[in-house]
Amino acid sequence: FPWAKFRRKKGGVKAHVLYDIEAQVPAFYTVTTASKHASTAMCSIHYEPNAYYIFDRAYDSFKELYRIHLTGSFFV
């Protein structure tokens, strides 16, 4: 992908997926370049009350984690 520049001779993409366990389908997904930080995708997600969200440590935006807390959801 020419739009997925990462380094001079490398390219890469990241897929950010929110999977709905009950419906067994992706509820949200986006694809970004590898150079974009993972936490930037968090602002696009619509959080539901009483839901659990599991992130790896790259998603370390405390502002967005606080927004999850305000909706009555939980994060790990």
C-alpha positions in Angstrom: 0.0 0.0 0.0 1.6 3.3 -1.0 -0.3 5.2 1.7 1.1 2.9 4.4 4.6 4.4 4.7 6.3 3.5 8.0 10.0 3.9 7.3 12.0 4.5 4.2 11.9 0.9 3.0 9.1 -0.5 5.1 5.4 -0.1 5.1 2.7 -1.3 7.4 -0.9 -1.2 8.5 -2.8 -1.6 11.8 -6.3 -3.1 12.1 -8.2 -1.8 15.1 -11.2 -4.1 15.7 -13.9 -4.0 18.4 -15.6 -7.5 18.4 -19.1 -7.9 19.7 -19.1 -11.3 21.5 -22.9 -11.6 21.7 -23.5 -10.9 18.0 -20.2 -12.6 17.0 -19.4 -9.8 14.5 -17.1 -6.8 14.5 -18.9 -3.8 16.0 -16.2 -1.3 14.9 -13.1 -1.5 12.8 -10.6 0.9 11.2 -7.3 0.5 9.4 -4.5 3.0 9.9 -0.9 3.3 8.9 1.7 1.6 11.2 3.2 5.0 12.0 -0.1 6.2 13.6 -0.3 5.6 17.4 -2.8 3.0 18.5 -4.5 5.2 21.0 -5.7 7.6 18.2 -8.3 5.0 17.2 -9.9 5.1 20.6 -11.7 8.4 20.0 -13.7 6.9 17.1 -15.2 4.1 19.2 -18.8 4.5 20.6 -18.7 3.0 24.1 -21.8 1.3 25.5 -22.8 1.2 29.2 -22.1 -1.9 31.3 -19.7 -3.3 28.6 -16.1 -4.6 29.1 -13.3 -3.4 26.8 -9.9 -5.0 26.7 -7.0 -3.1 25.3 -3.3 -3.8 25.1 -0.9 -1.3 26.6 -0.5 0.7 23.4 -3.9 2.1 24.1 -2.8 4.3 27.0 -4.8 7.4 26.5 -6.0 8.3 30.0 -8.5 10.8 28.6 -10.2 8.0 26.6 -10.0 5.5 29.4 -11.7 8.1 31.6 -14.4 8.5 28.9 -15.0 4.7 29.1 -15.4 5.1 32.9 -17.9 7.9 32.5 -20.2 5.8 30.3 -20.4 3.2 33.1 -18.2 0.7 31.2 -15.2 -1.2 32.3 -11.7 -1.5 30.8 -8.8 -3.9 31.2 
